[in-house]
């Protein structure tokens, strides 16, 4: 089974709840999985994983959270080649529908 990271940012707790559900589902399926906030994640840490699930709510119109999640994602996206990736998110305010 692949070593998987679940990386998320949550402002109200909804995306954090989703991240925990993703993590528990992976573990129930037998995966080795770890949970990180976007503040805890960096390219060196994520290089140790075979697959990464990213979660973030949509903010505004097609925008990621700008102070923590977007800078982290920009810093790691160049090192994702060859890795499996998944995206999850939530929205419910503004016009945000990212993904």
Order of alpha helices (4+ residues) and beta strands (2+ residues): beta-alpha-beta-alpha-beta-alpha-beta
